[in-house]
Amino acid sequence: MNESAWGITVPKPIYEFLDGIHRFTLDAAAEPANARCPKFLTQAKDGLKERWTSSTWCYPPEEYAGIWVDKAIKEARLGVTSVLYIPYTPYELHMWKVCRYASKSWLFLGDRDTMRTHQPMMAVRFTGGIGVGGVGGVDFVQINGSTEGGDYDDQE
């Protein structure tokens, strides 16, 4: 994979919001400088090939979101719960898998500086033992304030 795709850091309030729900034990796509969990997999220790732990966080390189969605589905079938932070791109092929297999989704709303991107971002949860079922709901989350300490408002 492209070296420039690694080393991305998710805005702190977004990660804290999701970690408060899931208590992540593994960051499946990180580098030492941006890892959100004490246990993490780097590009060299390929998170697409390694087994994930029971509660896995993953902010994959955005241009490869589809193969990471496939990995999350595979891990869910083995009993792993994972949350991927990926671009909301309804026109991409992998999004039908998100709609079919994810158990929950969050769509994050905020200004470009806070979100650190020009496109909408979403988090999707895949839970152990998945089958056909579809997204168990989409929550809209407004991110306010700075990228390092802002608050969030869960809009149901």
C-alpha positions as CSV (number, residue, x, y, z in Angstrom):
1,M,0.0,0.0,0.0
2,N,1.0,3.6,-0.5
3,E,3.2,4.8,2.3
4,S,1.5,8.2,2.3
5,A,-1.8,6.6,3.2
6,W,-0.5,5.6,6.7
7,G,0.0,7.7,9.7
8,I,-3.4,9.4,9.6
9,T,-4.9,10.5,12.9
10,V,-8.6,10.6,13.6
11,P,-9.8,13.7,15.4
12,K,-9.6,13.0,19.2
13,P,-13.3,13.8,20.0
14,I,-14.4,11.2,17.4
15,Y,-12.2,8.5,18.8
16,E,-13.1,9.3,22.4
17,F,-16.8,9.1,21.6
18,L,-16.4,5.7,19.9
19,D,-13.9,4.3,22.5
20,G,-16.3,5.3,25.2
21,I,-18.8,2.8,23.7
22,H,-16.4,0.0,22.7
23,R,-13.2,0.2,24.8
24,F,-10.9,-0.7,22.0
25,T,-8.1,-3.1,22.6
26,L,-6.4,-3.0,19.2
27,D,-5.7,-0.4,16.5
28,A,-5.6,-2.4,13.3
29,A,-4.1,0.3,11.0
30,A,-1.6,2.6,12.8
31,E,1.9,3.7,13.1
32,P,3.6,4.4,16.5
33,A,3.0,8.1,16.3
34,N,-0.8,7.9,15.7
35,A,-1.8,4.6,17.4
36,R,-4.9,5.0,19.6
37,C,-4.4,1.7,21.5
38,P,-1.4,0.3,23.3
39,K,-1.6,-2.7,21.0
40,F,-1.5,-1.8,17.3
41,L,-0.7,-3.2,13.9
42,T,1.5,-1.2,11.5
43,Q,1.8,-1.3,7.7
44,A,4.7,-3.7,8.2
45,K,2.7,-6.0,10.6
46,D,-0.2,-6.0,8.1
47,G,-3.6,-5.7,9.8
48,L,-5.2,-7.3,6.8
49,K,-3.3,-10.5,7.5
50,E,-3.2,-10.6,11.3
51,R,-6.1,-11.7,13.5
52,W,-7.9,-8.9,15.4
53,T,-8.9,-8.8,19.0
54,S,-12.4,-8.7,20.5
55,S,-12.8,-4.9,20.2
56,T,-10.8,-3.5,17.3
57,W,-10.5,0.1,16.1
58,C,-9.5,0.8,12.5
59,Y,-8.9,4.0,10.6
60,P,-7.6,2.5,7.4
61,P,-6.0,4.3,4.5
62,E,-9.1,5.9,2.9
63,E,-8.4,4.8,-0.7
64,Y,-8.3,1.1,0.6
65,A,-11.5,1.2,2.6
66,G,-13.1,-1.6,0.6
67,I,-10.5,-4.2,1.5
68,W,-10.7,-3.2,5.2
69,V,-14.5,-3.5,5.2
70,D,-14.0,-7.1,3.8
71,K,-11.5,-7.8,6.6
72,A,-13.9,-6.5,9.3
73,I,-16.7,-8.7,7.9
74,K,-14.3,-11.7,8.0
75,E,-13.3,-11.0,11.6
76,A,-16.9,-10.4,12.7
77,R,-17.7,-13.9,11.4
78,L,-14.9,-15.1,13.8
79,G,-16.5,-13.3,16.8
80,V,-14.6,-10.0,16.7
81,T,-16.3,-6.6,17.1
82,S,-14.6,-3.8,15.1
83,V,-15.3,-0.2,14.2
84,L,-13.9,1.2,11.0
85,Y,-13.7,5.0,10.4
86,I,-14.1,5.5,6.7
87,P,-15.3,8.1,4.2
88,Y,-19.0,8.2,3.6
89,T,-19.0,7.4,-0.1
90,P,-22.4,6.0,-1.0
91,Y,-21.3,5.6,-4.7
92,E,-18.4,3.2,-3.8
93,L,-19.0,-0.6,-4.2
94,H,-18.0,-1.5,-0.6
95,M,-20.8,0.6,0.8
96,W,-23.4,-2.0,-0.1
97,K,-21.5,-4.4,2.2
98,V,-21.7,-1.7,5.0
99,C,-25.4,-1.5,4.5
100,R,-25.8,-5.3,4.5
101,Y,-23.5,-6.3,7.3
102,A,-22.8,-3.4,9.7
103,S,-24.7,-3.5,12.9
104,K,-24.4,0.2,13.6
105,S,-23.2,3.4,11.8
106,W,-22.4,6.9,12.9
107,L,-22.2,9.8,10.4
108,F,-20.0,12.6,11.7
109,L,-20.8,16.2,10.9
110,G,-18.5,19.1,11.5
111,D,-16.5,21.8,9.8
112,R,-13.5,20.9,7.6
113,D,-10.9,22.0,10.2
114,T,-12.5,19.9,12.9
115,M,-13.1,16.8,10.7
116,R,-9.6,17.1,9.0
117,T,-11.1,16.2,5.7
118,H,-13.2,17.7,2.9
119,Q,-15.6,14.7,2.8
120,P,-18.2,13.3,5.3
121,M,-16.8,10.5,7.5
122,M,-18.6,7.6,9.1
123,A,-17.8,4.9,11.6
124,V,-19.3,1.5,11.0
125,R,-19.5,-1.4,13.5
126,F,-19.3,-5.0,12.6
127,T,-20.2,-7.4,15.4
128,G,-19.4,-11.0,16.0
129,G,-21.5,-13.7,14.3
130,I,-22.9,-11.4,11.6
131,G,-25.1,-12.6,8.9
132,V,-27.5,-10.7,6.6
133,G,-29.2,-8.0,8.6
134,G,-28.2,-4.5,7.6
135,V,-27.4,-1.4,9.6
136,G,-29.1,-1.3,12.9
137,G,-29.4,2.4,12.7
138,V,-27.5,5.5,11.8
139,D,-26.7,8.2,14.4
140,F,-25.6,11.6,13.3
141,V,-22.9,13.1,15.5
142,Q,-22.0,16.8,15.4
143,I,-18.4,17.4,16.3
144,N,-17.8,20.9,17.8
145,G,-14.6,22.6,18.8
146,S,-11.0,21.9,18.1
147,T,-9.7,18.6,16.8
148,E,-7.9,17.8,20.1
149,G,-10.5,18.6,22.7
150,G,-13.8,19.5,21.2
151,D,-17.1,18.1,22.5
152,Y,-19.6,16.0,20.6
153,D,-23.3,15.8,20.5
154,D,-25.0,12.5,19.5
155,Q,-28.0,13.4,17.3
156,E,-30.4,10.5,17.2
